Amino acid sequence: MAEAPRLKDVARLAGVSVKTVSNVVNGTVSVAPQTRARVQEAIDALGYQPNMTARRLRTGRSGVIALAFPELPSPYFAELAVEVIAAARRHGCTVLMDDTGGDPAAELRIASGLGDQMIDGVILSPLGLDQAKLLSRERSIPLVLLGEADLGPVADRVPIDNVAAARDITRHLIAQGYRRIGAIGWQDPSPRATAEQRLLGYTQALQEAGMEVDQALLPPVRSYFRPDGAAAMHRLLKLPDRPDAVFCFNDLMALGAMRAAHEDGLRIPEDIGIAGFDDNEEAEYSIPSLTTVAPDKRRIAELAVNCLLERIEERFTGPSRLVQPGYRVVVRESSLRTGRP
């Protein structure tokens, strides 16, 4: 059996010192990005795996972090998970993944480290958890929260500005000449933070353009999947004064809405414009391709992992932080009625 690659093997291949490789693997010292990339390439090429037992004896840490989303089958969460794993690997960390289904008890268990002393910290996108429950967690380990939910100053948060993003994509629809713009994604009677923030941005854009917010154009949905978007769009298209554009609060609902419009014989974007949110890979390859908001998933992952490691390694011990990565509106065929963005 071949001997497992060691730090000195990685150092030799990367052309750096063993100490530099150790710094990259353990994340203990800042390393120049180009050097870090070269070391990571050598690690990947050799298949080097850190000795977790030795690491724990030396630092008291395992290098294992937990990552949990409410809906792993969702393309957005799946794509973000890939970025988090890649960011963690660049710091020599291993990621343990879980799917909470949005259940508060499952989210609390994850936030407490799953009762596993081997887990150094947690990155969690909560859906059902509230501040009181989070404060009751059994084990207070380093925690970073993703997503729109604001649970108070209990952990570092890495959300994008959902209100601004929804406002910007609605402004784009208005600039394209659409005047009766619906929105799919409101939840009734218990709206979640995603629905509240994206509805607020949509509303602000309409109001600043002097346009009315028509409640008839806001069909509620139960969840954020393709069938929900299709059902909501069918309801909108049955209105006597149907919309000429629709902003969907995620790409999956937008794809369902596009299917419903096609079934009703409408052309996109000539008869009705459609926009989404998340910039899943499917959005680029749908017919027509989907205009959407693209959160910077790579930056979200990098910031979340960096914040968590700073807490784990006690390089930052201050109050909870709110760090906002960027986003952009990606204009594609589904809304481009005037021939320009």
Disulfide bonds with the S-S distance in Angstrom:
none
